[in-house]
Amino acid sequence: MKKNYLHWKKESNSTGKVIIGAVAGMAVGLTAGILTAPRPGKEIRDMLSTRTSKAMEKIGETIAETKNQE
């Protein structure tokens, strides 16, 4: 039984690392986009709001899919 637990724990850690990496990648991409965007502040804030909402939805979907696979 201990072997099965260790196998599950190893898979769980890998999934967590992938999710953290995806979130970090989105944050870096978003920051780079903001810094290079030739738009006024209000437009950028509106865009950020929309993109953040969409990103949070995708993260929620990914987490739900991951839980269903276990």
mmCIF file as Biopython writes it, N, C-alpha, C and O atoms, coordinates in Angstrom:
data_model
#
loop_
_atom_site.group_PDB
_atom_site.id
_atom_site.type_symbol
_atom_site.label_atom_id
_atom_site.label_alt_id
_atom_site.label_comp_id
_atom_site.label_asym_id
_atom_site.label_entity_id
_atom_site.label_seq_id
_atom_site.pdbx_PDB_ins_code
_atom_site.Cartn_x
_atom_site.Cartn_y
_atom_site.Cartn_z
_atom_site.occupancy
_atom_site.B_iso_or_equiv
_atom_site.auth_seq_id
_atom_site.auth_asym_id
_atom_site.pdbx_PDB_model_num
ATOM 1   N N  . MET A ? 1  ? 0.828   -1.191 0.000   1.0 0.0 1  A 1 
ATOM 2   C CA . MET A ? 1  ? 0.000   0.000  0.000   1.0 0.0 1  A 1 
ATOM 3   C C  . MET A ? 1  ? 0.873   1.255  0.000   1.0 0.0 1  A 1 
ATOM 4   O O  . MET A ? 1  ? 0.516   2.256  -0.621  1.0 0.0 1  A 1 
ATOM 5   N N  . LYS A ? 2  ? 1.997   1.208  0.683   1.0 0.0 2  A 1 
ATOM 6   C CA . LYS A ? 2  ? 2.875   2.366  0.752   1.0 0.0 2  A 1 
ATOM 7   C C  . LYS A ? 2  ? 3.389   2.724  -0.640  1.0 0.0 2  A 1 
ATOM 8   O O  . LYS A ? 2  ? 3.530   3.903  -0.966  1.0 0.0 2  A 1 
ATOM 9   N N  . LYS A ? 3  ? 3.667   1.724  -1.452  1.0 0.0 3  A 1 
ATOM 10  C CA . LYS A ? 3  ? 4.153   1.969  -2.804  1.0 0.0 3  A 1 
ATOM 11  C C  . LYS A ? 3  ? 3.099   2.733  -3.616  1.0 0.0 3  A 1 
ATOM 12  O O  . LYS A ? 3  ? 3.443   3.667  -4.341  1.0 0.0 3  A 1 
ATOM 13  N N  . ASN A ? 4  ? 1.831   2.353  -3.505  1.0 0.0 4  A 1 
ATOM 14  C CA . ASN A ? 4  ? 0.763   3.050  -4.220  1.0 0.0 4  A 1 
ATOM 15  C C  . ASN A ? 4  ? 0.657   4.492  -3.765  1.0 0.0 4  A 1 
ATOM 16  O O  . ASN A ? 4  ? 0.449   5.380  -4.591  1.0 0.0 4  A 1 
ATOM 17  N N  . TYR A ? 5  ? 0.793   4.745  -2.493  1.0 0.0 5  A 1 
ATOM 18  C CA . TYR A ? 5  ? 0.717   6.109  -1.961  1.0 0.0 5  A 1 
ATOM 19  C C  . TYR A ? 5  ? 1.846   6.959  -2.523  1.0 0.0 5  A 1 
ATOM 20  O O  . TYR A ? 5  ? 1.627   8.101  -2.925  1.0 0.0 5  A 1 
ATOM 21  N N  . LEU A ? 6  ? 3.057   6.400  -2.552  1.0 0.0 6  A 1 
ATOM 22  C CA . LEU A ? 6  ? 4.197   7.152  -3.071  1.0 0.0 6  A 1 
ATOM 23  C C  . LEU A ? 6  ? 4.029   7.447  -4.555  1.0 0.0 6  A 1 
ATOM 24  O O  . LEU A ? 6  ? 4.402   8.525  -5.017  1.0 0.0 6  A 1 
ATOM 25  N N  . HIS A ? 7  ? 3.478   6.509  -5.301  1.0 0.0 7  A 1 
ATOM 26  C CA . HIS A ? 7  ? 3.227   6.717  -6.728  1.0 0.0 7  A 1 
ATOM 27  C C  . HIS A ? 7  ? 2.214   7.842  -6.912  1.0 0.0 7  A 1 
ATOM 28  O O  . HIS A ? 7  ? 2.423   8.720  -7.749  1.0 0.0 7  A 1 
ATOM 29  N N  . TRP A ? 8  ? 1.138   7.836  -6.159  1.0 0.0 8  A 1 
ATOM 30  C CA . TRP A ? 8  ? 0.119   8.883  -6.241  1.0 0.0 8  A 1 
ATOM 31  C C  . TRP A ? 8  ? 0.704   10.235 -5.850  1.0 0.0 8  A 1 
ATOM 32  O O  . TRP A ? 8  ? 0.423   11.249 -6.488  1.0 0.0 8  A 1 
ATOM 33  N N  . LYS A ? 9  ? 1.521   10.242 -4.794  1.0 0.0 9  A 1 
ATOM 34  C CA . LYS A ? 9  ? 2.121   11.481 -4.322  1.0 0.0 9  A 1 
ATOM 35  C C  . LYS A ? 9  ? 3.041   12.071 -5.397  1.0 0.0 9  A 1 
ATOM 36  O O  . LYS A ? 9  ? 3.064   13.285 -5.598  1.0 0.0 9  A 1 
ATOM 37  N N  . LYS A ? 10 ? 3.787   11.221 -6.076  1.0 0.0 10 A 1 
ATOM 38  C CA . LYS A ? 10 ? 4.682   11.687 -7.132  1.0 0.0 10 A 1 
ATOM 39  C C  . LYS A ? 10 ? 3.891   12.297 -8.283  1.0 0.0 10 A 1 
ATOM 40  O O  . LYS A ? 10 ? 4.277   13.349 -8.794  1.0 0.0 10 A 1 
ATOM 41  N N  . GLU A ? 11 ? 2.794   11.667 -8.707  1.0 0.0 11 A 1 
ATOM 42  C CA . GLU A ? 11 ? 1.949   12.203 -9.767  1.0 0.0 11 A 1 
ATOM 43  C C  . GLU A ? 11 ? 1.327   13.521 -9.345  1.0 0.0 11 A 1 
ATOM 44  O O  . GLU A ? 11 ? 1.247   14.455 -10.143 1.0 0.0 11 A 1 
ATOM 45  N N  . SER A ? 12 ? 0.892   13.603 -8.115  1.0 0.0 12 A 1 
ATOM 46  C CA . SER A ? 12 ? 0.266   14.815 -7.609  1.0 0.0 12 A 1 
ATOM 47  C C  . SER A ? 12 ? 1.248   15.978 -7.635  1.0 0.0 12 A 1 
ATOM 48  O O  . SER A ? 12 ? 0.874   17.089 -8.009  1.0 0.0 12 A 1 
ATOM 49  N N  . ASN A ? 13 ? 2.485   15.745 -7.247  1.0 0.0 13 A 1 
ATOM 50  C CA . ASN A ? 13 ? 3.499   16.788 -7.270  1.0 0.0 13 A 1 
ATOM 51  C C  . ASN A ? 13 ? 3.757   17.265 -8.696  1.0 0.0 13 A 1 
ATOM 52  O O  . ASN A ? 13 ? 3.947   18.462 -8.915  1.0 0.0 13 A 1 
ATOM 53  N N  . SER A ? 14 ? 3.768   16.366 -9.660  1.0 0.0 14 A 1 
ATOM 54  C CA . SER A ? 14 ? 4.003   16.733 -11.047 1.0 0.0 14 A 1 
ATOM 55  C C  . SER A ? 14 ? 2.872   17.619 -11.561 1.0 0.0 14 A 1 
ATOM 56  O O  . SER A ? 14 ? 3.125   18.612 -12.243 1.0 0.0 14 A 1 
ATOM 57  N N  . THR A ? 15 ? 1.655   17.277 -11.247 1.0 0.0 15 A 1 
ATOM 58  C CA . THR A ? 15 ? 0.502   18.059 -11.674 1.0 0.0 15 A 1 
ATOM 59  C C  . THR A ? 15 ? 0.563   19.455 -11.076 1.0 0.0 15 A 1 
ATOM 60  O O  . THR A ? 15 ? 0.290   20.437 -11.767 1.0 0.0 15 A 1 
ATOM 61  N N  . GLY A ? 16 ? 0.910   19.553 -9.832  1.0 0.0 16 A 1 
ATOM 62  C CA . GLY A ? 16 ? 1.012   20.852 -9.172  1.0 0.0 16 A 1 
ATOM 63  C C  . GLY A ? 16 ? 2.077   21.715 -9.816  1.0 0.0 16 A 1 
ATOM 64  O O  . GLY A ? 16 ? 1.893   22.922 -9.978  1.0 0.0 16 A 1 
ATOM 65  N N  . LYS A ? 17 ? 3.194   21.098 -10.185 1.0 0.0 17 A 1 
ATOM 66  C CA . LYS A ? 17 ? 4.274   21.841 -10.829 1.0 0.0 17 A 1 
ATOM 67  C C  . LYS A ? 17 ? 3.839   22.362 -12.194 1.0 0.0 17 A 1 
ATOM 68  O O  . LYS A ? 17 ? 4.197   23.477 -12.575 1.0 0.0 17 A 1 
ATOM 69  N N  . VAL A ? 18 ? 3.079   21.573 -12.921 1.0 0.0 18 A 1 
ATOM 70  C CA . VAL A ? 18 ? 2.590   22.003 -14.234 1.0 0.0 18 A 1 
ATOM 71  C C  . VAL A ? 18 ? 1.640   23.184 -14.085 1.0 0.0 18 A 1 
ATOM 72  O O  . VAL A ? 18 ? 1.729   24.152 -14.841 1.0 0.0 18 A 1 
ATOM 73  N N  . ILE A ? 19 ? 0.747   23.112 -13.132 1.0 0.0 19 A 1 
ATOM 74  C CA . ILE A ? 19 ? -0.203  24.206 -12.908 1.0 0.0 19 A 1 
ATOM 75  C C  . ILE A ? 19 ? 0.527   25.470 -12.486 1.0 0.0 19 A 1 
ATOM 76  O O  . ILE A ? 19 ? 0.228   26.553 -12.987 1.0 0.0 19 A 1 
ATOM 77  N N  . ILE A ? 20 ? 1.479   25.345 -11.574 1.0 0.0 20 A 1 
ATOM 78  C CA . ILE A ? 20 ? 2.253   26.510 -11.138 1.0 0.0 20 A 1 
ATOM 79  C C  . ILE A ? 20 ? 3.034   27.094 -12.310 1.0 0.0 20 A 1 
ATOM 80  O O  . ILE A ? 20 ? 3.105   28.314 -12.460 1.0 0.0 20 A 1 
ATOM 81  N N  . GLY A ? 21 ? 3.614   26.246 -13.130 1.0 0.0 21 A 1 
ATOM 82  C CA . GLY A ? 21 ? 4.352   26.714 -14.303 1.0 0.0 21 A 1 
ATOM 83  C C  . GLY A ? 21 ? 3.464   27.443 -15.292 1.0 0.0 21 A 1 
ATOM 84  O O  . GLY A ? 21 ? 3.861   28.456 -15.869 1.0 0.0 21 A 1 
ATOM 85  N N  . ALA A ? 22 ? 2.250   26.922 -15.487 1.0 0.0 22 A 1 
ATOM 86  C CA . ALA A ? 22 ? 1.311   27.572 -16.408 1.0 0.0 22 A 1 
ATOM 87  C C  . ALA A ? 22 ? 0.904   28.943 -15.894 1.0 0.0 22 A 1 
ATOM 88  O O  . ALA A ? 22 ? 0.855   29.906 -16.659 1.0 0.0 22 A 1 
ATOM 89  N N  . VAL A ? 23 ? 0.615   29.034 -14.615 1.0 0.0 23 A 1 
ATOM 90  C CA . VAL A ? 23 ? 0.226   30.315 -14.020 1.0 0.0 23 A 1 
ATOM 91  C C  . VAL A ? 23 ? 1.388   31.311 -14.092 1.0 0.0 23 A 1 
ATOM 92  O O  . VAL A ? 23 ? 1.182   32.480 -14.420 1.0 0.0 23 A 1 
ATOM 93  N N  . ALA A ? 24 ? 2.585   30.862 -13.791 1.0 0.0 24 A 1 
ATOM 94  C CA . ALA A ? 24 ? 3.758   31.738 -13.863 1.0 0.0 24 A 1 
ATOM 95  C C  . ALA A ? 24 ? 3.989   32.205 -15.296 1.0 0.0 24 A 1 
ATOM 96  O O  . ALA A ? 24 ? 4.316   33.369 -15.525 1.0 0.0 24 A 1 
ATOM 97  N N  . GLY A ? 25 ? 3.823   31.312 -16.252 1.0 0.0 25 A 1 
ATOM 98  C CA . GLY A ? 25 ? 3.984   31.668 -17.664 1.0 0.0 25 A 1 
ATOM 99  C C  . GLY A ? 25 ? 2.973   32.709 -18.107 1.0 0.0 25 A 1 
ATOM 100 O O  . GLY A ? 25 ? 3.304   33.640 -18.841 1.0 0.0 25 A 1 
ATOM 101 N N  . MET A ? 26 ? 1.740   32.544 -17.657 1.0 0.0 26 A 1 
ATOM 102 C CA . MET A ? 26 ? 0.716   33.541 -17.991 1.0 0.0 26 A 1 
ATOM 103 C C  . MET A ? 26 ? 1.058   34.896 -17.391 1.0 0.0 26 A 1 
ATOM 104 O O  . MET A ? 26 ? 0.882   35.928 -18.039 1.0 0.0 26 A 1 
ATOM 105 N N  . ALA A ? 27 ? 1.542   34.896 -16.166 1.0 0.0 27 A 1 
ATOM 106 C CA . ALA A ? 27 ? 1.890   36.153 -15.506 1.0 0.0 27 A 1 
ATOM 107 C C  . ALA A ? 27 ? 3.038   36.856 -16.234 1.0 0.0 27 A 1 
ATOM 108 O O  . ALA A ? 27 ? 3.000   38.073 -16.417 1.0 0.0 27 A 1 
ATOM 109 N N  . VAL A ? 28 ? 4.046   36.106 -16.644 1.0 0.0 28 A 1 
ATOM 110 C CA . VAL A ? 28 ? 5.176   36.690 -17.364 1.0 0.0 28 A 1 
ATOM 111 C C  . VAL A ? 28 ? 4.716   37.236 -18.719 1.0 0.0 28 A 1 
ATOM 112 O O  . VAL A ? 28 ? 5.100   38.338 -19.109 1.0 0.0 28 A 1 
ATOM 113 N N  . GLY A ? 29 ? 3.909   36.475 -19.421 1.0 0.0 29 A 1 
ATOM 114 C CA . GLY A ? 29 ? 3.396   36.923 -20.716 1.0 0.0 29 A 1 
ATOM 115 C C  . GLY A ? 29 ? 2.535   38.160 -20.595 1.0 0.0 29 A 1 
ATOM 116 O O  . GLY A ? 29 ? 2.633   39.078 -21.410 1.0 0.0 29 A 1 
ATOM 117 N N  . LEU A ? 30 ? 1.703   38.183 -19.595 1.0 0.0 30 A 1 
ATOM 118 C CA . LEU A ? 30 ? 0.833   39.332 -19.365 1.0 0.0 30 A 1 
ATOM 119 C C  . LEU A ? 30 ? 1.660   40.574 -19.043 1.0 0.0 30 A 1 
ATOM 120 O O  . LEU A ? 30 ? 1.387   41.655 -19.565 1.0 0.0 30 A 1 
ATOM 121 N N  . THR A ? 31 ? 2.654   40.425 -18.200 1.0 0.0 31 A 1 
ATOM 122 C CA . THR A ? 31 ? 3.515   41.552 -17.837 1.0 0.0 31 A 1 
ATOM 123 C C  . THR A ? 31 ? 4.262   42.076 -19.056 1.0 0.0 31 A 1 
ATOM 124 O O  . THR A ? 31 ? 4.337   43.288 -19.258 1.0 0.0 31 A 1 
ATOM 125 N N  . ALA A ? 32 ? 4.810   41.194 -19.860 1.0 0.0 32 A 1 
ATOM 126 C CA . ALA A ? 32 ? 5.530   41.615 -21.064 1.0 0.0 32 A 1 
ATOM 127 C C  . ALA A ? 32 ? 4.589   42.335 -22.022 1.0 0.0 32 A 1 
ATOM 128 O O  . ALA A ? 32 ? 4.965   43.333 -22.636 1.0 0.0 32 A 1 
ATOM 129 N N  . GLY A ? 33 ? 3.388   41.837 -22.145 1.0 0.0 33 A 1 
ATOM 130 C CA . GLY A ? 33 ? 2.404   42.476 -23.018 1.0 0.0 33 A 1 
ATOM 131 C C  . GLY A ? 33 ? 2.030   43.869 -22.556 1.0 0.0 33 A 1 
ATOM 132 O O  . GLY A ? 33 ? 1.878   44.783 -23.367 1.0 0.0 33 A 1 
ATOM 133 N N  . ILE A ? 34 ? 1.883   44.029 -21.271 1.0 0.0 34 A 1 
ATOM 134 C CA . ILE A ? 34 ? 1.521   45.337 -20.720 1.0 0.0 34 A 1 
ATOM 135 C C  . ILE A ? 34 ? 2.657   46.335 -20.945 1.0 0.0 34 A 1 
ATOM 136 O O  . ILE A ? 34 ? 2.421   47.477 -21.339 1.0 0.0 34 A 1 
ATOM 137 N N  . LEU A ? 35 ? 3.876   45.901 -20.694 1.0 0.0 35 A 1 
ATOM 138 C CA . LEU A ? 35 ? 5.012   46.802 -20.813 1.0 0.0 35 A 1 
ATOM 139 C C  . LEU A ? 35 ? 5.282   47.240 -22.251 1.0 0.0 35 A 1 
ATOM 140 O O  . LEU A ? 35 ? 5.866   48.301 -22.471 1.0 0.0 35 A 1 
ATOM 141 N N  . THR A ? 36 ? 4.874   46.454 -23.211 1.0 0.0 36 A 1 
ATOM 142 C CA . THR A ? 36 ? 5.123   46.788 -24.614 1.0 0.0 36 A 1 
ATOM 143 C C  . THR A ? 36 ? 3.882   47.282 -25.338 1.0 0.0 36 A 1 
ATOM 144 O O  . THR A ? 36 ? 3.945   47.565 -26.534 1.0 0.0 36 A 1 
ATOM 145 N N  . ALA A ? 37 ? 2.770   47.391 -24.652 1.0 0.0 37 A 1 
ATOM 146 C CA . ALA A ? 37 ? 1.515   47.788 -25.288 1.0 0.0 37 A 1 
ATOM 147 C C  . ALA A ? 37 ? 1.473   49.292 -25.571 1.0 0.0 37 A 1 
ATOM 148 O O  . ALA A ? 37 ? 1.720   50.100 -24.677 1.0 0.0 37 A 1 
ATOM 149 N N  . PRO A ? 38 ? 1.162   49.663 -26.807 1.0 0.0 38 A 1 
ATOM 150 C CA . PRO A ? 38 ? 1.057   51.085 -27.150 1.0 0.0 38 A 1 
ATOM 151 C C  . PRO A ? 38 ? -0.378  51.595 -26.993 1.0 0.0 38 A 1 
ATOM 152 O O  . PRO A ? 38 ? -0.936  52.184 -27.919 1.0 0.0 38 A 1 
ATOM 153 N N  . ARG A ? 39 ? -0.961  51.371 -25.837 1.0 0.0 39 A 1 
ATOM 154 C CA . ARG A ? 39 ? -2.357  51.754 -25.605 1.0 0.0 39 A 1 
ATOM 155 C C  . ARG A ? 39 ? -2.453  52.674 -24.397 1.0 0.0 39 A 1 
ATOM 156 O O  . ARG A ? 39 ? -1.567  52.691 -23.542 1.0 0.0 39 A 1 
ATOM 157 N N  . PRO A ? 40 ? -3.543  53.441 -24.337 1.0 0.0 40 A 1 
ATOM 158 C CA . PRO A ? 40 ? -3.769  54.284 -23.152 1.0 0.0 40 A 1 
ATOM 159 C C  . PRO A ? 40 ? -4.097  53.431 -21.920 1.0 0.0 40 A 1 
ATOM 160 O O  . PRO A ? 40 ? -4.507  52.277 -22.049 1.0 0.0 40 A 1 
ATOM 161 N N  . GLY A ? 41 ? -3.913  54.006 -20.729 1.0 0.0 41 A 1 
ATOM 162 C CA . GLY A ? 41 ? -4.120  53.301 -19.467 1.0 0.0 41 A 1 
ATOM 163 C C  . GLY A ? 41 ? -5.483  52.680 -19.307 1.0 0.0 41 A 1 
ATOM 164 O O  . GLY A ? 41 ? -5.581  51.537 -18.863 1.0 0.0 41 A 1 
ATOM 165 N N  . LYS A ? 42 ? -6.555  53.399 -19.657 1.0 0.0 42 A 1 
ATOM 166 C CA . LYS A ? 42 ? -7.916  52.864 -19.487 1.0 0.0 42 A 1 
ATOM 167 C C  . LYS A ? 42 ? -8.112  51.619 -20.340 1.0 0.0 42 A 1 
ATOM 168 O O  . LYS A ? 42 ? -8.692  50.632 -19.887 1.0 0.0 42 A 1 
ATOM 169 N N  . GLU A ? 43 ? -7.629  51.669 -21.570 1.0 0.0 43 A 1 
ATOM 170 C CA . GLU A ? 43 ? -7.750  50.510 -22.452 1.0 0.0 43 A 1 
ATOM 171 C C  . GLU A ? 43 ? -7.013  49.305 -21.875 1.0 0.0 43 A 1 
ATOM 172 O O  . GLU A ? 43 ? -7.521  48.184 -21.904 1.0 0.0 43 A 1 
ATOM 173 N N  . ILE A ? 44 ? -5.842  49.540 -21.364 1.0 0.0 44 A 1 
ATOM 174 C CA . ILE A ? 44 ? -5.041  48.448 -20.795 1.0 0.0 44 A 1 
ATOM 175 C C  . ILE A ? 44 ? -5.737  47.867 -19.570 1.0 0.0 44 A 1 
ATOM 176 O O  . ILE A ? 44 ? -5.756  46.647 -19.404 1.0 0.0 44 A 1 
ATOM 177 N N  . ARG A ? 45 ? -6.305  48.700 -18.713 1.0 0.0 45 A 1 
ATOM 178 C CA . ARG A ? 45 ? -7.011  48.195 -17.523 1.0 0.0 45 A 1 
ATOM 179 C C  . ARG A ? 45 ? -8.215  47.347 -17.920 1.0 0.0 45 A 1 
ATOM 180 O O  . ARG A ? 45 ? -8.458  46.296 -17.327 1.0 0.0 45 A 1 
ATOM 181 N N  . ASP A ? 46 ? -8.968  47.800 -18.922 1.0 0.0 46 A 1 
ATOM 182 C CA . ASP A ? 46 ? -10.111 47.020 -19.394 1.0 0.0 46 A 1 
ATOM 183 C C  . ASP A ? 46 ? -9.663  45.682 -19.974 1.0 0.0 46 A 1 
ATOM 184 O O  . ASP A ? 46 ? -10.268 44.642 -19.716 1.0 0.0 46 A 1 
ATOM 185 N N  . MET A ? 47 ? -8.592  45.730 -20.761 1.0 0.0 47 A 1 
ATOM 186 C CA . MET A ? 47 ? -8.048  44.515 -21.357 1.0 0.0 47 A 1 
ATOM 187 C C  . MET A ? 47 ? -7.560  43.554 -20.272 1.0 0.0 47 A 1 
ATOM 188 O O  . MET A ? 47 ? -7.804  42.349 -20.346 1.0 0.0 47 A 1 
ATOM 189 N N  . LEU A ? 48 ? -6.875  44.091 -19.272 1.0 0.0 48 A 1 
ATOM 190 C CA . LEU A ? 48 ? -6.389  43.259 -18.164 1.0 0.0 48 A 1 
ATOM 191 C C  . LEU A ? 48 ? -7.535  42.579 -17.438 1.0 0.0 48 A 1 
ATOM 192 O O  . LEU A ? 48 ? -7.463  41.395 -17.111 1.0 0.0 48 A 1 
ATOM 193 N N  . SER A ? 49 ? -8.576  43.324 -17.194 1.0 0.0 49 A 1 
ATOM 194 C CA . SER A ? 49 ? -9.735  42.777 -16.501 1.0 0.0 49 A 1 
ATOM 195 C C  . SER A ? 49 ? -10.320 41.601 -17.276 1.0 0.0 49 A 1 
ATOM 196 O O  . SER A ? 49 ? -10.609 40.551 -16.703 1.0 0.0 49 A 1 
ATOM 197 N N  . THR A ? 50 ? -10.490 41.785 -18.569 1.0 0.0 50 A 1 
ATOM 198 C CA . THR A ? 50 ? -11.063 40.736 -19.416 1.0 0.0 50 A 1 
ATOM 199 C C  . THR A ? 50 ? -10.151 39.520 -19.467 1.0 0.0 50 A 1 
ATOM 200 O O  . THR A ? 50 ? -10.603 38.387 -19.298 1.0 0.0 50 A 1 
ATOM 201 N N  . ARG A ? 51 ? -8.870  39.758 -19.701 1.0 0.0 51 A 1 
ATOM 202 C CA . ARG A ? 51 ? -7.929  38.636 -19.813 1.0 0.0 51 A 1 
ATOM 203 C C  . ARG A ? 51 ? -7.755  37.901 -18.493 1.0 0.0 51 A 1 
ATOM 204 O O  . ARG A ? 51 ? -7.610  36.678 -18.476 1.0 0.0 51 A 1 
ATOM 205 N N  . THR A ? 52 ? -7.768  38.633 -17.393 1.0 0.0 52 A 1 
ATOM 206 C CA . THR A ? 52 ? -7.637  37.986 -16.093 1.0 0.0 52 A 1 
ATOM 207 C C  . THR A ? 52 ? -8.832  37.077 -15.836 1.0 0.0 52 A 1 
ATOM 208 O O  . THR A ? 52 ? -8.673  35.959 -15.347 1.0 0.0 52 A 1 
ATOM 209 N N  . SER A ? 53 ? -10.015 37.553 -16.162 1.0 0.0 53 A 1 
ATOM 210 C CA . SER A ? 53 ? -11.217 36.732 -15.983 1.0 0.0 53 A 1 
ATOM 211 C C  . SER A ? 53 ? -11.132 35.455 -16.807 1.0 0.0 53 A 1 
ATOM 212 O O  . SER A ? 53 ? -11.433 34.367 -16.316 1.0 0.0 53 A 1 
ATOM 213 N N  . LYS A ? 54 ? -10.716 35.597 -18.069 1.0 0.0 54 A 1 
ATOM 214 C CA . LYS A ? 54 ? -10.599 34.425 -18.938 1.0 0.0 54 A 1 
ATOM 215 C C  . LYS A ? 54 ? -9.531  33.452 -18.418 1.0 0.0 54 A 1 
ATOM 216 O O  . LYS A ? 54 ? -9.723  32.236 -18.443 1.0 0.0 54 A 1 
ATOM 217 N N  . ALA A ? 55 ? -8.418  33.997 -17.952 1.0 0.0 55 A 1 
ATOM 218 C CA . ALA A ? 55 ? -7.347  33.143 -17.432 1.0 0.0 55 A 1 
ATOM 219 C C  . ALA A ? 55 ? -7.814  32.382 -16.194 1.0 0.0 55 A 1 
ATOM 220 O O  . ALA A ? 55 ? -7.515  31.197 -16.043 1.0 0.0 55 A 1 
ATOM 221 N N  . MET A ? 56 ? -8.538  33.051 -15.318 1.0 0.0 56 A 1 
ATOM 222 C CA . MET A ? 56 ? -9.034  32.387 -14.114 1.0 0.0 56 A 1 
ATOM 223 C C  . MET A ? 56 ? -10.018 31.270 -14.475 1.0 0.0 56 A 1 
ATOM 224 O O  . MET A ? 56 ? -10.019 30.219 -13.835 1.0 0.0 56 A 1 
ATOM 225 N N  . GLU A ? 57 ? -10.846 31.490 -15.485 1.0 0.0 57 A 1 
ATOM 226 C CA . GLU A ? 57 ? -11.764 30.445 -15.940 1.0 0.0 57 A 1 
ATOM 227 C C  . GLU A ? 57 ? -10.983 29.237 -16.454 1.0 0.0 57 A 1 
ATOM 228 O O  . GLU A ? 57 ? -11.314 28.095 -16.136 1.0 0.0 57 A 1 
ATOM 229 N N  . LYS A ? 58 ? -9.943  29.495 -17.252 1.0 0.0 58 A 1 
ATOM 230 C CA . LYS A ? 58 ? -9.133  28.397 -17.791 1.0 0.0 58 A 1 
ATOM 231 C C  . LYS A ? 58 ? -8.426  27.633 -16.682 1.0 0.0 58 A 1 
ATOM 232 O O  . LYS A ? 58 ? -8.343  26.406 -16.719 1.0 0.0 58 A 1 
ATOM 233 N N  . ILE A ? 59 ? -7.917  28.364 -15.693 1.0 0.0 59 A 1 
ATOM 234 C CA . ILE A ? 59 ? -7.248  27.711 -14.574 1.0 0.0 59 A 1 
ATOM 235 C C  . ILE A ? 59 ? -8.242  26.827 -13.819 1.0 0.0 59 A 1 
ATOM 236 O O  . ILE A ? 59 ? -7.920  25.699 -13.445 1.0 0.0 59 A 1 
ATOM 237 N N  . GLY A ? 60 ? -9.446  27.345 -13.601 1.0 0.0 60 A 1 
ATOM 238 C CA . GLY A ? 60 ? -10.482 26.561 -12.928 1.0 0.0 60 A 1 
ATOM 239 C C  . GLY A ? 60 ? -10.838 25.302 -13.702 1.0 0.0 60 A 1 
ATOM 240 O O  . GLY A ? 60 ? -11.022 24.235 -13.116 1.0 0.0 60 A 1 
ATOM 241 N N  . GLU A ? 61 ? -10.934 25.429 -15.025 1.0 0.0 61 A 1 
ATOM 242 C CA . GLU A ? 61 ? -11.236 24.276 -15.865 1.0 0.0 61 A 1 
ATOM 243 C C  . GLU A ? 61 ? -10.106 23.243 -15.794 1.0 0.0 61 A 1 
ATOM 244 O O  . GLU A ? 61 ? -10.358 22.041 -15.712 1.0 0.0 61 A 1 
ATOM 245 N N  . THR A ? 62 ? -8.875  23.720 -15.827 1.0 0.0 62 A 1 
ATOM 246 C CA . THR A ? 62 ? -7.727  22.810 -15.763 1.0 0.0 62 A 1 
ATOM 247 C C  . THR A ? 62 ? -7.693  22.064 -14.441 1.0 0.0 62 A 1 
ATOM 248 O O  . THR A ? 62 ? -7.428  20.862 -14.410 1.0 0.0 62 A 1 
ATOM 249 N N  . ILE A ? 63 ? -7.957  22.761 -13.363 1.0 0.0 63 A 1 
ATOM 250 C CA . ILE A ? 63 ? -7.977  22.126 -12.047 1.0 0.0 63 A 1 
ATOM 251 C C  . ILE A ? 63 ? -9.090  21.089 -11.973 1.0 0.0 63 A 1 
ATOM 252 O O  . ILE A ? 63 ? -8.887  19.996 -11.446 1.0 0.0 63 A 1 
ATOM 253 N N  . ALA A ? 64 ? -10.267 21.429 -12.498 1.0 0.0 64 A 1 
ATOM 254 C CA . ALA A ? 64 ? -11.388 20.484 -12.491 1.0 0.0 64 A 1 
ATOM 255 C C  . ALA A ? 64 ? -11.059 19.239 -13.309 1.0 0.0 64 A 1 
ATOM 256 O O  . ALA A ? 64 ? -11.359 18.121 -12.892 1.0 0.0 64 A 1 
ATOM 257 N N  . GLU A ? 65 ? -10.438 19.435 -14.481 1.0 0.0 65 A 1 
ATOM 258 C CA . GLU A ? 65 ? -10.055 18.297 -15.316 1.0 0.0 65 A 1 
ATOM 259 C C  . GLU A ? 65 ? -9.035  17.415 -14.604 1.0 0.0 65 A 1 
ATOM 260 O O  . GLU A ? 65 ? -9.112  16.188 -14.666 1.0 0.0 65 A 1 
ATOM 261 N N  . THR A ? 66 ? -8.092  18.042 -13.936 1.0 0.0 66 A 1 
ATOM 262 C CA . THR A ? 66 ? -7.065  17.299 -13.209 1.0 0.0 66 A 1 
ATOM 263 C C  . THR A ? 66 ? -7.683  16.470 -12.093 1.0 0.0 66 A 1 
ATOM 264 O O  . THR A ? 66 ? -7.309  15.314 -11.894 1.0 0.0 66 A 1 
ATOM 265 N N  . LYS A ? 67 ? -8.626  17.056 -11.368 1.0 0.0 67 A 1 
ATOM 266 C CA . LYS A ? 67 ? -9.291  16.332 -10.288 1.0 0.0 67 A 1 
ATOM 267 C C  . LYS A ? 67 ? -10.088 15.155 -10.838 1.0 0.0 67 A 1 
ATOM 268 O O  . LYS A ? 67 ? -10.136 14.096 -10.213 1.0 0.0 67 A 1 
ATOM 269 N N  . ASN A ? 68 ? -10.714 15.329 -12.002 1.0 0.0 68 A 1 
ATOM 270 C CA . ASN A ? 68 ? -11.505 14.246 -12.604 1.0 0.0 68 A 1 
ATOM 271 C C  . ASN A ? 68 ? -10.640 13.103 -13.071 1.0 0.0 68 A 1 
ATOM 272 O O  . ASN A ? 68 ? -11.096 11.960 -13.097 1.0 0.0 68 A 1 
ATOM 273 N N  . GLN A ? 69 ? -9.399  13.379 -13.441 1.0 0.0 69 A 1 
ATOM 274 C CA . GLN A ? 69 ? -8.492  12.337 -13.908 1.0 0.0 69 A 1 
ATOM 275 C C  . GLN A ? 69 ? -7.999  11.462 -12.766 1.0 0.0 69 A 1 
ATOM 276 O O  . GLN A ? 69 ? -7.635  10.306 -12.977 1.0 0.0 69 A 1 
ATOM 277 N N  . GLU A ? 70 ? -7.985  12.012 -11.557 1.0 0.0 70 A 1 
ATOM 278 C CA . GLU A ? 70 ? -7.500  11.235 -10.401 1.0 0.0 70 A 1 
ATOM 279 C C  . GLU A ? 70 ? -8.531  10.281 -10.007 1.0 0.0 70 A 1 
ATOM 280 O O  . GLU A ? 70 ? -8.340  9.522  -9.057  1.0 0.0 70 A 1 
#
